[in-house]
Each structure stands twice: as C-alpha cells, then as structure tokens.
Amino acid sequence: MTQGMGGFGSLKSLQIIGDAEQPLAAPVGQPVAVAPDEGRTEAKVIIVGSGPAGLTAAIYAARANLAPIVLGGYEAGGQLMITSEVENFPGFPEGIQGPELMDRMRAQAARFGALLVDVDVERVDFSARPFRLWAAGVEYTAQSVIVASGASAIWLDIESETRLRGRGVSACATCDGFFFRDRKVIVVGGGDSALEEALFLTNFASEVVMVHRRDQFRGSRIMQGRALAHPKIRVAWNSQVVEVLGDQKVTGVRLRDTVTGDERDEPADGVFVAIGHRPNTGVFRDWLEVDPKGYLTVHGETATRVDGVFVAGDVRDHRYRQAVTAAGDGCRAAIDAERWLAEHELAERATASAW
C-alpha cells in the first residue's frame, strides 16, 4: 500500500478546509468552521496522537469551541495508515481504505478549527498548569491534555514483511480475517494474543498454521488447549519466519528451523503477526501510571492521576484495539476534558469573586 492512497501526500491540504471567501455554513447553535492559526502554541486542550482516538477527540473538542491543537506525530494517522481495506467501521457499507478514512477524520477535525501539527512529542511537564509539551523544538502549553498516542504492533522487522503489509500481511485478525475466507493463513507467535488470533481466524480460513520459534506455547493453558485441539490449526514448532514470499501479494513464508537451521517454504495466502504491541507511552511514564504491560491506566473512565490529563484509545486498551472502540474512547475523553475545563473555570471565577 502506498501513501498515494489517501496518505500523507494529501494531509497538509486538509489542515484548512474550505475557501476563506466562501465560509462553510453551520446550523444555528453549532460552531462555524474556522481556519486555525497555524502558529498557535497555546490551547485549552492539546491532543497527542492522530489515530481514530485522537482525531475523534479533536472533532468533539473543536465542536465545543475549544480550538484544540493535535500533535499528531511524524507518522500521522495511526495504524490505519497501514491498513488497506476497512470494512467494520460504521457508515461505510462498501468499505474504505484505511488512509482515506484517516484523511476524512482529519478533514472533519480541521473543519471545526482543530490545528493539526504532524510532529512527535519529545518531552512533557505535567507538574503544574498550564501543562507543557515539547515537539520539534517548539514548546506548547495547554490547560488540559488528552493522550491518544496509541500502540504500535511489534513486527518481524524483515523487508518482505514491510513490503507486503496490507497485501496479505496484517497484525489484526479481527480487522482483516474476513478477507481470508476459505484460504490458508499463517499466524506468527506463541502467546495468548497469537492463540486468540489463530482461533478467531478458524471462523474464516480453511487452515491456520501457527509458527512458533520454541517447542511450546507461552500462552495460558486453556488457550493452548483450545488451539491444539482445533482441527483447523496446525503448529510449526521451532520455526521462525525469515522471509514473506510473494510479489504483489503474499504467497507463503520461508521458515527456518531454530534447532537444525534448515529452511523450507510454507505456502499461504496471508500472514498475521501476533508477537505483541508496544504502547507509545515513553514520554508520559514519569507522570502517568502504567499497568504491568506498559499501557496507561485510568481512574474512572478516561481520567489519570494528574488532574486535567485524560487518556483515550490503544495507549490504554490492550483488549479490543479496534478503530471504532478507539473513536468511542476519544469521544469520552473530549467530553470529560470539556466538562473538566468548564468546572475548573467556574471554580476559578468563584475563587476570584470571593477575593
């Protein structure tokens, strides 16, 4: 999949939607589309991340007239930028390309005044308000922050895998399993995630071959039992993928025996890499709590232990990891931030009037 399919090449043009001489009309009581000040570094709310969670938060925050700044990262758009066809996001009965869906979400956020800046956050200071964030040498400040930095799939890190992502290589069986009905697929991994992916894929695939570099799984006993007993699942023990075969689409994998070093080819139509995800939490760990797997934790729905900092999407969710659940999280975080800001401003005005 190339970036030309609605990818980065078209993103800059979407930061301001509409002609300044022909402003977009809005119903009475709804915010009017505005062109954001591209040099602005202060905001009531800053959103870190530009996947479905971050952009949904931006849409809601912008429509609440909070004029959010979105620090979206150099690889803007999240994991949907490497997803070819999305058929399970509501509202697209014919499906939609992942990059195109993200472009549309960006356009929608920009339409209501969100400022989208595609830079990585390098450092934050949540010790006091306004909160401070540094990205590409620029300091940004905000009264509230929504962390929606997502999680990145851990890949095999081989050239052929990268080249064939979206052409038969995937890291999400729930997202892409439907496309492999009555076909043979490979699942790489030996933990609970891999076992769950393999079992899910048996609903579609004719055969699922699990490739594991050891001679026993690392997953829970109950998941191991289910996988090993399933008639559609076969295990290639002591094996690792050294190459994904195929030109324009996956035709198989080349496996190396981890004991003998011998190599062999295994034909297949798809490869699902299930060796884990890495939450993008590095710059926040000094300030926010993480669980044993490294994901951010919340108090209640989206709040963190830092008053005024909220969390949404895959950076905290290691169970569902779907675009639609991330978008729902972004909605909740934006509403929570809006209400927190309103309550805080009321409290500040009450304190000021008392003096």
C-alpha positions in Angstrom: 0.0 0.0 0.0 1.4 3.4 -0.9 0.9 6.8 0.7 -0.8 7.9 -2.5 -3.9 6.0 -1.4 -5.1 9.0 0.6 -1.9 9.1 2.6 0.4 11.7 3.8 0.7 13.4 0.5 -2.8 14.8 0.8 -2.8 15.7 4.5 -1.4 19.2 4.5 -4.1 20.4 2.2 -6.7 19.2 4.7 -5.5 21.3 7.6 -7.8 24.1 6.5 -11.0 23.0 4.7 -13.0 25.4 2.6 -12.3 28.7 0.9 -11.9 31.7 3.1 -14.1 33.8 0.8 -16.8 31.1 0.9 -17.2 30.1 4.6 -18.9 26.9 5.4 -22.4 27.3 6.8 -23.3 25.8 10.1 -26.8 25.3 11.7 -27.7 27.7 14.4 -26.2 26.7 17.7 -23.3 24.8 16.2 -19.8 26.1 15.8 -18.8 27.7 12.5 -15.8 26.3 10.6 -12.7 28.3 11.3 -9.2 28.4 9.9 -6.8 27.6 12.7 -3.9 29.9 13.4 -1.0 27.7 12.3 1.5 29.5 14.5 -0.5 28.9 17.7 1.2 27.1 20.5 -1.3 27.6 23.3 -4.7 25.9 23.7 -7.3 24.9 26.2 -6.7 21.3 25.2 -3.8 19.6 23.4 -4.4 16.1 21.9 -1.4 13.8 21.5 -2.0 11.4 18.6 -3.8 11.4 15.3 -5.4 8.0 15.1 -9.1 7.4 15.5 -9.0 8.2 19.2 -7.1 11.4 18.8 -9.0 12.7 15.8 -12.4 11.9 17.3 -11.3 13.8 20.4 -10.3 16.6 18.2 -13.7 16.7 16.4 -15.6 16.8 19.7 -13.2 19.3 21.3 -13.3 21.6 18.2 -17.1 21.5 18.0 -17.1 22.6 21.7 -15.1 25.7 20.6 -12.0 24.6 22.5 -9.8 25.1 19.4 -7.6 22.1 20.2 -4.1 21.5 19.0 -3.4 18.0 17.7 0.3 16.9 18.0 -0.2 14.0 15.6 3.3 12.6 15.2 5.5 12.3 12.1 3.7 9.1 11.2 0.3 10.6 11.4 -2.9 8.6 11.3 -2.0 5.6 13.5 -2.2 2.0 12.5 -5.0 2.6 9.9 -2.4 4.2 7.7 -1.0 0.7 7.0 -4.5 -1.0 6.7 -5.7 -1.5 3.2 -9.5 -2.1 3.4 -11.6 -1.2 6.5 -15.0 -2.9 6.4 -16.0 -2.8 10.0 -16.1 0.9 10.6 -19.8 2.0 10.7 -21.0 4.1 7.9 -19.0 2.6 5.0 -21.1 -0.4 3.7 -18.7 -0.8 0.8 -15.6 -0.5 2.9 -13.0 2.2 2.8 -9.2 2.4 2.6 -7.6 3.0 6.0 -5.6 6.1 4.9 -8.7 7.6 3.2 -10.7 7.1 6.5 -8.0 8.9 8.4 -7.9 11.7 5.8 -11.7 12.2 6.2 -11.4 12.3 10.0 -8.6 14.9 9.7 -10.7 17.0 7.4 -13.6 16.8 9.8 -11.5 17.9 12.8 -9.9 20.7 10.7 -13.3 21.9 9.5 -14.2 22.9 13.1 -10.9 24.6 13.9 -8.5 21.9 15.2 -4.9 22.7 14.4 -3.1 19.6 13.2 0.7 19.5 13.6 2.4 16.3 12.5 5.3 16.3 14.9 6.4 13.8 17.7 6.1 14.9 21.3 9.6 14.6 22.8 9.0 15.7 26.4 6.2 16.8 28.7 5.9 18.5 32.1 2.6 17.8 33.9 3.8 19.2 37.3 1.6 22.3 37.0 -0.9 24.0 34.8 -0.6 25.1 32.1 0.8 21.8 31.1 3.9 22.0 28.8 4.8 19.8 25.9 7.8 20.0 23.6 7.7 18.8 19.9 10.2 19.5 17.2 11.9 22.2 19.3 8.6 24.1 20.0 7.0 24.4 23.4 3.2 24.0 23.6 1.1 24.8 26.6 -2.5 23.7 27.5 -4.9 23.7 30.3 -5.8 20.1 29.7 -4.2 17.2 27.7 -5.7 14.1 26.0 -3.1 11.4 25.5 -4.1 9.3 22.5 -0.7 8.2 21.3 -1.8 4.6 20.5 0.2 1.4 20.4 2.4 0.1 17.7 2.4 -3.5 16.6 5.7 -5.3 17.0 6.7 -6.6 13.6 9.3 -9.2 12.5 11.4 -6.4 11.0 12.2 -8.1 7.7 12.0 -6.3 4.4 9.5 -8.6 2.7 7.1 -8.2 5.6 7.2 -4.4 5.4 6.7 -4.5 1.6 3.6 -6.8 1.8 1.8 -5.1 4.7 -1.7 -4.5 3.5 -1.2 -7.1 0.7 -1.6 -10.2 2.9 0.5 -9.2 5.9 -1.6 -8.0 8.9 -1.3 -7.5 12.6 -5.0 -7.7 13.3 -7.1 -10.8 12.7 -10.3 -9.1 13.9 -9.7 -6.4 11.3 -8.7 -8.5 8.3 -9.7 -12.1 8.9 -12.8 -11.8 6.8 -10.7 -11.3 3.6 -9.2 -14.8 4.1 -12.4 -16.9 3.9 -11.5 -20.5 2.7 -7.8 -19.6 2.5 -4.7 -20.8 4.3 -3.1 -18.3 6.7 0.0 -18.2 8.9 -0.1 -16.8 12.5 3.3 -15.9 13.9 3.6 -16.0 17.7 3.1 -18.2 20.7 1.4 -16.1 23.4 -2.2 -15.6 24.3 -2.6 -12.9 21.5 -1.4 -15.3 18.9 -3.6 -18.1 20.2 -6.6 -15.8 20.2 -5.9 -14.6 16.7 -5.5 -18.2 15.4 -8.8 -19.3 17.0 -10.6 -16.3 15.6 -9.2 -17.0 12.1 -10.7 -20.5 12.1 -14.0 -18.8 11.6 -12.9 -17.9 8.1 -9.7 -19.7 7.0 -9.5 -23.2 5.7 -6.3 -23.8 7.6 -4.3 -21.9 10.2 -0.6 -22.7 10.6 0.9 -21.3 13.8 4.6 -20.6 13.6 6.4 -20.5 16.9 10.1 -20.4 17.5 10.0 -22.6 20.6 8.7 -26.1 21.2 5.8 -25.0 23.4 3.5 -22.0 23.6 3.8 -19.2 26.2 0.0 -18.6 26.4 -2.4 -19.7 29.1 -3.1 -23.4 29.5 -6.8 -23.0 28.5 -5.9 -21.1 25.3 -3.2 -23.7 24.4 -5.7 -26.5 24.8 -8.3 -24.9 22.6 -5.8 -24.2 19.8 -4.1 -27.6 19.9 -7.5 -29.3 19.8 -8.9 -27.3 16.9 -9.0 -29.3 13.7 -8.1 -26.3 11.5 -5.0 -25.4 13.5 -1.6 -26.9 12.8 1.6 -25.8 14.6 5.1 -25.4 13.1 7.2 -25.7 16.2 10.8 -24.5 16.5 10.3 -22.3 13.4 10.8 -18.7 12.6 9.8 -16.7 9.5 12.8 -15.4 7.6 11.0 -14.2 4.6 7.5 -13.5 3.4 7.1 -14.8 -0.1 5.2 -13.0 -2.9 5.5 -10.0 -5.2 2.2 -8.1 -5.2 0.6 -10.3 -2.6 1.5 -13.0 -0.1 2.1 -16.5 -1.5 3.7 -18.0 1.5 6.6 -17.8 4.0 10.1 -19.2 4.2 10.7 -20.9 7.6 13.9 -21.7 9.3 14.2 -24.5 11.9 15.6 -22.9 15.1 17.2 -26.2 16.0 18.7 -27.5 12.8 18.9 -24.3 10.7 17.1 -26.0 7.8 14.8 -23.8 5.7 11.6 -24.7 4.0 8.7 -22.9 2.2 5.2 -22.9 3.5 2.5 -21.8 1.0 -0.2 -19.4 2.4 -2.4 -16.6 1.4 -2.0 -14.4 4.5 0.4 -13.8 7.4 -0.8 -12.5 10.7 2.0 -11.2 13.0 0.9 -11.6 16.6 4.0 -11.1 18.7 2.6 -8.2 20.7 2.0 -4.5 20.7 4.1 -1.7 22.2 2.1 1.2 23.8 3.5 4.6 22.9 3.9 5.8 26.4 7.6 6.6 26.7 7.4 10.4 27.3 4.5 10.0 29.8 5.9 7.4 32.1 7.4 9.9 34.6 3.9 11.5 35.1 1.2 8.9 34.4 0.7 5.4 35.8 1.2 2.3 33.6 0.0 -1.3 34.1 2.3 -4.3 34.0 2.1 -4.4 30.2 3.1 -0.8 29.9 -0.3 0.6 29.0 -1.5 3.8 30.6 -4.1 3.3 33.4 -7.1 5.5 34.1 -9.2 6.4 37.1 -12.8 6.1 36.3 -13.4 6.4 32.5 -10.6 8.5 31.0 -9.0 10.5 33.8 -5.5 9.9 35.1 -3.8 10.7 38.4 -2.9 14.1 37.0 -5.9 16.3 37.3 -6.7 17.6 33.8 -4.9 14.9 31.8 -7.1 12.3 30.1 -6.3 9.1 28.1 -8.0 7.5 25.1 -7.5 4.7 22.7 -5.0 1.9 22.2 -2.5 3.6 24.5 -4.6 2.2 27.3 -6.6 -0.5 25.6 -4.9 -3.8 25.0 -8.0 -5.9 24.7 -10.1 -4.6 21.9 -7.7 -2.5 19.8 -10.3 -1.5 17.2 -10.8 1.8 15.3 -14.4 2.1 16.5 -13.6 1.5 20.2 -10.7 4.0 19.9 -13.0 6.5 18.4 -15.5 6.0 21.2 -12.7 6.5 23.7 -11.7 9.7 22.0 -15.3 11.0 22.3 -15.4 10.2 26.0 -12.1 11.8 26.7 -13.0 15.0 24.8 -16.3 15.3 26.7 -14.6 14.7 30.0 -12.0 17.3 29.2 -14.6 19.8 28.2 -16.6 19.3 31.4 -13.4 19.4 33.5 -12.4 22.7 31.9 -15.9 24.2 32.4 -15.9 23.1 36.1 -12.4 24.4 36.7 -13.2 27.8 35.1 -16.3 28.1 37.3 -14.3 27.3 40.4 -11.6 29.8 39.4 -14.2 32.5 38.9 -15.8 31.7 42.2 -12.5 32.0 44.0 -11.7 35.2 42.2 -15.0 36.8 43.2 -14.5 35.7 46.8 -11.4 37.8 46.9 
